[in-house]
């Protein structure tokens, strides 16, 4: 029963757009405030209800890293696809080929026949474009190593982002 309660509490947090940082700090017992009206304690109140929580999020509940930075507008995703380097475009195409399936960097690199650590280099190379042109937003989503099944950073695209990339490929 305790496992189900903690999963339900984590899902309520996701419904309120909490990031992994919020949940992690709450689970460490830190008091948080969202817009001054919502406070969360590990032993206390979650969305106004008293919910016992375990010290870790259930494996079936994944909290993405910085969801506010993921692009949701298809036009913005297409524009990013048009502006980025050939290597970044290749990465986006690979992510769009398997929407809603988080994969670790090595899995993606293997599918692209890339050497290890190339994704890190490509993401670092596109950082200036992301920050200068897109306000730091990115056309993919990610899980950090503590939230992923593999224990490593994982990337994926949702179906809306993938459709936008497929649209950009056709043009």
Secondary structure as UniProt FT lines:
FT   HELIX           2..15
FT   TURN            16..17
FT   HELIX           20..27
FT   TURN            28..29
FT   STRAND          32..34
FT   TURN            35..37
FT   STRAND          38..40
FT   TURN            42..43
FT   STRAND          45..46
FT   TURN            47..48
FT   STRAND          49..50
FT   TURN            59..60
FT   TURN            65..66
FT   HELIX           67..69
FT   HELIX           74..83
FT   HELIX           86..96
FT   TURN            97..100
FT   STRAND          103..104
FT   HELIX           105..112
FT   TURN            116..117
FT   HELIX           118..125
FT   HELIX           127..134
FT   TURN            135..136
FT   STRAND          141..143
FT   TURN            145..147
FT   STRAND          154..156
FT   HELIX           159..170
//
